Amino acid sequence: MEVTRPSTWPTLPAVPSPAILPVIDSGLAAELAHAFGGPFHFLLPDAFTANLVAMQDALTRSGVGGFVYYAKKANKAAVFVERAAAGGAGVDVASAAELREALGHGVRGEHLMVTGPAKAPVLLRLALAHRATIAVDALDELDQVISLAPAGGARPARVLLRALPAAQQHSRFGMNESELATALKRCLAAGDAVRMEGFSFHLSGYALQPRANLTARLIGLCIDARRQGLEAGRVSIGGGLPISYTGAESWRSFLATQNPSHYHGGKTFRSTDFYPYHSPVAGADALTALLAAQPVNTHSTLANQLKNAGIELLLEPGRALLDQAGATVFTVQGVKDRDGYQILTVDGTSLSLSEQWFNSEYLPDPQLLPRDPAATTGLFPASVGAASCLESDMLTWRKIAFPQPPRAGDLLLYPNTAGYQMDSNESPFHDLPLPPKVVIDRTDQIRPRWRLDRHFT
Ligand SMILES: *Cc1c(COP(=O)(O)O)cnc(C)c1O
């Protein structure tokens, strides 16, 4: 079922990841698919470490004091927490279980950042016991923190006050101006029981300028809070550093050409439904650009404002630390013909590809790893369905332009899935086992060595 005018077919090739090649070329991917008898994820923690080092270097180069907290919710594997601890980063947790995982895998309590709304009392108690920083989301939560903190100042509660962004008035997170003013009074009144270390925010979207603007506003609030006698020396900018899954030109031409005829069932996606799969500045470069940005109504860069006020910049990246740090492999179980394309069914579900659950589509092209490389090459469109009974359980609605006809037994590799895609929605639907996570600690060898991710629970 070949398409005869391939130039009009939208494709979205993933940014190449050299570390993946040995996993494929050595035959390891096929061997693991055979060994597990189902889909699996493989993790490339060296990429995580490289991303972390690049962010820490960006802070150092700008002369701004800062600290990186890995937002753990972006992936459940232990190895990334271990790499965060080894790399001198902290971890951002939002549940008692995440906190326990972070401590158990080597992160010191004072390097934990506890975020999330209306935190469970057990989480607050653990945070206090381990001297973690608590990003307080509401006034009643602040009252609870103060009441749980031991009197006498032996172990003060370390708090940041989370701001409701003026640009995102309808967010359910954070406190507005007047609540923040009340919170400051209550921190003052709490005396030794509380160390008010500063402010935090987390913006949705990936634009840098709103982050620069809000950071500058919170620097101003820190200065005011210090006048009142509080410590207020840190601002956390949350997550949301963008990453690029594909090149600029492929993203542009994809958006210009894609239409419902390119999707199974004529499904419609508007370009605004998609994650921005290309960003002109991404990862650590986006952090550098943020620090060099000039916040609105100010006359110097964010970096200079932070340095002048002596304020430390905290960040909580999830996705950006996991860029190129993993991929997911399925086996094709069946192939069926439709009008002008095929439907592949793989041995797992879209629960292992979370984007499919947000009225959107994970767009980077999955790579076909055929059992037998074919002599014929061309363009063979196929959508990818799950081994489940749900009509909507599609791993890829789009008719992917495969270079040869896919066949049962071939592998399908979804690239760059470590950030949120692989496991945030996974459940053993249909009693299918959760895909195991294979860690490839080093990829600079001809024959990569692997092990399973290990949790100490
Ligand atoms: C989810 C989240 C993050 C991480 O966001 P990314 O987009 O993955 O960088 C950081 N901080 C908070 C408070 C979050 O909720």
The ligand as a Gaussian input file, in Angstrom:
#p B3LYP/6-31G(d) Opt

LIG

0 1
 C        5.254000      19.587000      36.661000
 C        5.999000      20.604000      37.451000
 C        7.326000      20.872000      37.136000
 C        8.044000      20.281000      35.942000
 O        7.597000      20.809000      34.718000
 P        8.350000      20.473000      33.330000
 O        7.497000      21.097000      32.305000
 O        8.436000      18.998000      33.213000
 O        9.704000      21.086000      33.403000
 C        8.014000      21.753000      37.967000
 N        7.414000      22.345000      39.033000
 C        6.114000      22.120000      39.334000
 C        5.522000      22.805000      40.512000
 C        5.372000      21.240000      38.565000
 O        4.075000      21.013000      38.860000

